């Protein structure tokens, strides 16, 4: 059941397609994505823009929480330790570490495929959306 939800989330997530993200692995409460750093992802310092790294982490987060139920992010706290450059691949991994009735807490990381170094790490919180009642 959750595999079908994951497919639907990816199909409808426009940022996933805009950044050319690829699903590496996903399961209930877990997602691992990757995306190639392209010219249009660079900032004025010629390194991957923080927004590109955050976008990848955010989409991994969305897939991991929505694999359970419809939910939205309400709090993000990510530290970006370093960046990477053109033609590297950023890998984001998200894991739900707490699932309650009214919230989910998630740990998210991003690493450089080229160097294996940690680029960013953080936590995020999601709230389940109200169930549609007839």
C-alpha positions in Angstrom: 0.0 0.0 0.0 2.7 2.5 0.9 4.6 1.8 -2.3 1.6 3.0 -4.3 1.4 6.2 -2.1 5.1 6.8 -2.8 4.6 6.5 -6.5 1.7 9.0 -6.3 3.7 11.5 -4.2 6.5 11.4 -6.7 4.2 11.7 -9.7 2.5 14.8 -8.2 5.6 16.5 -6.8 6.6 19.2 -9.3 9.9 20.0 -7.5 11.0 16.4 -7.8 10.7 16.7 -11.6 12.0 20.3 -11.9 15.3 19.3 -10.3 15.6 16.0 -12.1 15.6 14.1 -8.8 15.8 10.3 -8.9 14.4 7.9 -6.3 17.2 5.7 -5.0 15.1 3.8 -2.3 11.9 4.3 -0.4 9.9 2.4 2.1 7.4 3.2 4.9 8.8 6.3 6.7 12.0 6.4 4.7 13.3 7.9 1.4 16.6 8.3 -0.3 16.9 10.6 -3.4 19.6 12.0 -5.5 20.0 14.8 -8.0 22.9 16.1 -10.2 24.2 19.6 -9.5 23.6 21.4 -12.8 24.7 24.9 -14.0 21.3 26.3 -13.1 21.7 25.1 -9.5 24.9 27.1 -8.8 24.9 30.3 -6.8 27.1 33.4 -7.3 30.1 31.6 -5.7 29.8 28.8 -8.3 28.8 26.2 -5.7 25.5 24.3 -5.3 22.9 26.7 -4.0 21.7 26.0 -0.5 18.2 26.0 -1.9 19.0 23.1 -4.2 20.3 21.1 -1.2 17.3 22.0 0.9 14.9 21.2 -2.0 16.3 17.7 -2.2 16.1 17.2 1.6 12.6 18.6 1.6 11.3 16.3 -1.1 12.9 13.3 0.7 11.1 14.5 3.8 7.8 14.7 2.0 8.1 11.2 0.6 9.0 9.7 4.0 6.1 11.3 5.9 3.5 10.9 3.2 4.3 7.2 2.8 2.3 6.9 6.1 -0.5 9.4 5.4 -1.2 12.9 4.0 1.0 15.3 5.9 2.7 18.7 5.5 5.9 20.1 6.9 5.5 22.8 9.5 9.1 23.1 10.9 12.5 22.6 9.4 15.9 23.0 11.1 18.7 22.2 8.7 22.4 23.1 9.0 24.4 23.2 5.8 28.0 22.4 6.6 29.5 22.6 3.2 28.5 22.7 -0.4 29.6 21.0 -3.6 30.0 21.8 -7.2 28.9 21.3 -10.7 28.4 17.7 -11.8 28.4 16.2 -8.3 25.4 14.3 -7.2 23.7 15.2 -3.9 22.1 12.4 -2.0 19.4 13.1 0.5 18.1 10.6 3.0 15.1 11.0 5.2 13.8 8.8 8.1 10.8 9.2 10.3 12.1 8.8 13.8 8.8 9.5 15.7 5.3 8.9 14.4 2.6 10.1 16.7 -1.1 10.7 16.1 -0.6 14.4 15.7 2.9 14.8 14.5 5.9 13.1 12.9 9.6 14.0 13.5 12.1 13.3 10.8 15.9 13.2 10.5 17.2 14.3 7.1 20.8 14.3 5.7 22.5 15.3 2.5 25.9 14.0 1.3 28.1 14.4 -1.7 28.2 11.3 -3.9 31.7 12.4 -5.2 33.4 12.8 -1.8 31.0 11.0 0.6 31.2 14.1 2.9 28.2 15.3 4.9 26.7 18.5 3.3 23.7 19.0 5.6 21.8 17.5 8.4 18.6 18.5 10.2 15.3 17.7 11.7 11.8 18.5 10.5 8.3 18.1 11.8 5.2 17.2 9.9 1.5 17.4 10.8 -1.0 14.9 9.3 -3.7 16.6 7.3 -7.3 16.1 8.5 -9.0 13.1 7.1 -11.8 14.0 4.6 -15.1 13.3 6.2 -18.2 12.5 4.1 
